[in-house]
C-alpha cells in the first residue's frame, strides 16, 4: 500500500507527486506509455508571468525562481492593425507590455506587413525546457522511493477505508487519491464517486510552417494578434502558428480541426508579408478549464481524501512549481507560502 496515488503523469501530476514525495510514499499512474503525452507534450511551452487571471498570475510569480534553470529568452510581441486600438490597448495593459514603434516591431519580426499600425513588446517571456522539467520531477519521485508507472489506464476506483485503484488486472491501494487527470479529471471524479466540478477540455490546434522566406527565425519573439485570435512562435528553425482555438470537446487524443486551423492561418497571414504556402505538420492538444478558468487545487470539500489537481488550462507548466508546492503544503499539513485569498480562489470548495 502506498500513501498517495496520483492519477495523471502530465506536468500537473508529476510535479505534485514530486512535492508530495518529500513527505509521503507516492505512486504516479499514467495511462499512456510516456509522461506528458497529451496536453503537457503539446504545450506552447512559454513562461509569461502576466498571462492569466489574478490567481494564475500569483502562481506564475511564485514559480518564477524555480523556473530559472529551465528558461531561455524568447520575448513577446503584440501587434495590431487599424481599427484595433481599443483591444490593443486593453491587451497591452493586461500583459504589462510597453508600446514600441512599428519599425521596432519589424526589427524583431521582419515579415510584419504594412497593415500593422501599433505594437507592444517586452523581453520577459521565456521558452521552457518542458521535457527536462517533467523528467526532473519524475527523478525526484523515484529518488524518494516513489513509483512512476506508465501504461496504467485506470479502469475502476473504489473507496472503503482508503482507495483501491484498478488498472486492468493490477490493483493498487492508498490512503489519499490525487486527481491530476487533465481532460479526464471529471471522469476520474465520477469513477471515484466524487461530484464533478465541470472541468471542460478545449482543443488548441497548431501547425508547423517552414521558416517564412527562409529567414532565421530562432531569435524572433512569440507574436500575437489582438484578442489572442492567433499566435506564432519560433521552434527549431520553423514557425508554429495557432488559431488560439478553444473549442469544447470530449476528452480524447486530440487532433487539429482543418477548418479551424485554416481560419487561424488566414488571420496570421493577414499580418505578414510571406504567404502560407506549405504546412509541414499539424496537431492539437486539450487545455482543460474549470468554469472560472482558474486551477483547482486542494481537498474535495465532501470527500477530503480525494485531492483535486486540475483545471490547469493553458497555464500548466508556468504555474507547476508553485501549484505543486501549494498542493503538497495542503495535503502534508504545512503552512502555504501563498496568501489566503489566492488559496481560496484555487480551492475546490469554491464550486
N, C-alpha and C positions, 0 to 999 in steps of 0.2 A: 504493500500500500504506500502511495506517495502522499505528501501533504496537500499538494495543489496540482491539479491538471489544468493546463492551458490549452484550449481548443483554438487552433489557428497559428500558423507559422509565418505570417507576414510580419512587417515591421512592428505592428502593434503587439502581436502576441509574443514575438521573440524578445522584444525589448522589455515587456512586462515580466516575462519569465526570467530574464537575466537579473532584473532588480529583485524579484521575489526570491530568487535562488540564494541571495545573500543571507536570508533568514529562514528558509524552508526548503524542503525537498520538492523539486518541481519536475513535472513531465510535460513536454510540449507534444501535441498531436497535430500533425499537418496532413491533410488529405491528399495532397499532391506529392510528386516524387522529389520536389525541391522546395526549399523555403522561398517565400516571396514570389510565388508563381503568378498570382492573379494581380490584384491592384498594386502591390508593392513592386513587382517586377515590371510594371508598365507605367511607372511614375515619371513625371517630367523632371523629378529629382532636383528641385530648386529650393534653396533656403532664402526666403524673403520675409524678414522679420515683421513687416507691416501688413502681411497678407492674411485676411480672415477677420472674423468678428472679434470683439474685445477679449473674450476668454481664450480664443485661439492665439491672439497676439500675446497674451500673458504667457501662454505655454511656449510660444516661439522665443520670447525674450529670455525665459528661464532655461531654454535649451541651447542658447547661443554658445556658451562657453564649451559645452560638451561637443558641439559640432565642429569646433575649430580644426581638429586633425583630419576631418573628412571633407573640407571645403576647398574649392578652387575658384578664382574670380570669374564672374560672368557679367554682372551688370544688368540693368533693367531699363528699357526704353519704351515709353508710351507715345503713340503718335495719333494725330487727329487730322481730319480734313475740314474744309469749310462747312459751317453749319453744325459742327460737333463740339462747339466751345463749352457749352454747359456741362456736358458729360465729361469732357476732357478735364475741366477744372475740378469737378467732383472726384474723378478718379485720381488725379494728381494729388489732391488734398488728402484723400483716404490713404494713399500709398506713401505720403510724405516724400513726393518725388518732385524736385525743383525743375522749373521750366528752363529749357535751353532753346537756342535758335534752331531753325530748320537746318541751316548749314552745319551746325554742331551735330545734329542728329544724323546727317548724311556722313559725317566723318566716322560715326560709329557703325552705320549700316549704309553702305554706298548705293544700294539698289532702291532706296526710297524714292518715289516718283514726285513729279511736280505738283501733285494734288495735296501733298502734306503741307499743312499750314501751321501746325503747332506741335511741339514735342516736349517731353519731360524725361529726365534721366537721373538715376543715381547708381553709384557703383556698388552699393551694399546689397547685392543679390549674388548668390553663390551656387555653383554646382555642388551637389552632394555625391560622394562616392557611396552609393546606396548598397552595393553588394558587400563592400568591406564592412559597412556598419552592421548589416544583418549578420555576417559571419562572425564579427567580433562579439556581438551579443550572444550568438549561439555558443561560441567558445566559453563565454562566461558561465552560461548554464552548465555546460559539461564540466568545466573546471570546479564547479561547486557541487559535483556529483549528481547533477540533474541529467535528464534524458531529453533528446530532441529526436522524435520519431516521425519519419515521413511515410507516405503511402498508408496513412492511418485515417481513413474516412470514417467519421463517427456515424454509426447506424442506430444506436439506441442509448438512451440515458435514463437512469433510474436513481431515485433518492430515497434512502432509508438508513438513517444513522450514518450519513455520508453519501458520496456519489459513486455510482457504478456506471462506467462508460464502456460501451461495446464498440469495437471496430472489427466488423466481420466476426471471426471466431475468437478474437482476442478481447479479454476483459481487463479493465484497469479500475482501480478504486482510489478515492481520495477524499479528504475532508472538505476541500474547497474546490469550486469549479470556476475558472475564468473563461468568459465568453469573448474571444478575440477573433471571431469567425468572419469578420468583414461583411461582405454582401450576404452571408448566410447567418448573420447574428440573430435575427428574429426567428429563423428556422431552428437554430440551436436552442434558443429560449423555449420555444414551443415544445420541442422534444424533451426538454428538461422539466416541463410543467410550470414554466415561469411565464408571466404575462409579457408578450412582445411590446416593444417600445414604439415601433414604427420606423425602423431602420430601412431606408429606401435606397437600393442600388441605382446609380445613374451612370449611363455609359459615357465615356470620354474617348473619342476617336482620334487617331493620329496617322499621319502619312510621313514617310521619309522621302525627301526630294534630293536629287543631285545638287551640289553647290551651285547656286544661281550664277550663270555666266562663267562658271569655272573659277569663281573667286575663292580666296582663302577665307573661310567663314569662322574659323575657330575662335577668333578674338571678338567676334560680334557679341553684343548682349542679346538676351532674350528680348523680343519686341512684340508689342501688343497693339491692337486697335482699341478704341474706347469701348467701354461697356463689356470688355473681355468677350468679344464675339469671334475672336481668332487670336492665335499667338504663334510665333515662330521661334525656334531655339536651335542654335548650332549643336551638332552632335557628331563627333568623329569625322569631321570634314564634310558632313552632309547637313541638311536643314530639316528639322522636324517641324511640321505645321499641323495645327489642330484647329478645328472649328469651335473648340471650347464647349462642346455639346454637353448637355446634362439631361438626357432622356431617361426617364424612369423605366426600368426593365426588371424582369425576374432574375434572381441570381443564376449565373451561368458562366461558362468560359467565353468571354465576350469577344466579338469581332466588330470591325468598323462597319457602319451603315454607309453604303456607297453614295447615296444621295446626300446625306448629311455631310459627308466628307467633301463631296464636290462643291456644295454650297460654301463650306468653310474655306476651301482652297480658292474659290472665286472671291470671297471677301478679302483674303490675304492678297490676291493678285491685283486687286484694285488699289493697293498701296505701294506697289513696287514696279520697277521698270522691266524686270525679267519675267516673261510669261511662264506658267507652269506647263512644261511640255512632256514631262515624264514623272511618274510616281514609281518609286522603286519598291516599297513595301507599305502595307497598311496594317494596323492592329487597333485594338481598343482595350480599355480596362474599365473596371467598375469602381466608382467612387461612391461610398455609402454614407448617407447623411441621416442624422436624426431630424425630427420635424423642425427644430430650431437651428439646424446646421452647426451645432456645437458638439464636441465629443461627449461621450457618455462614459464616465469613469467612476467606478465605486460599487459598493454592495447594493444588490437589489433591495428595495425597502421592504418587500414582503418575504423574500427568500434570501436571507442575509448571508448564506454560504454560497450564493451564486453571484459572481463578480462580473460586472459589465466593463468591457474594454472595447468600445465600438463607436461607430459614427465618425471615423477619422476624416471622411470626405476627401478633399484634396490636400489635407494637412498632415498626413500620417508621418512622413519622415521628418518634417521640420518640427513637429511637436513631440516626437517619440521620446527624446531624453527626459523632458520634464513630465510628460504624461505618464510614462512608465514609473518614474520616481514617485509621483503622486499616488498612483495605484498601489505601489508597494508600501508606501507610508500608511495608507488607509488600511490595507489588509494586515500588515505586520504590527500595527498599533504605534507607529512612530509619529512624531509631530510633523505635519506637512510644512514645506517651505513656502507654499503659495498662500495668498491671503484667503480669508474665509469666503468672501464674495465670489471669487473665482472658483473656489472648490464647490460652492453651492450651485453655481451656474453650469458645472460639469457633472453634477451628481444625478444618478438615475431617479432620485426622489423628486426631481422637478417635473416629472411627467405624471 
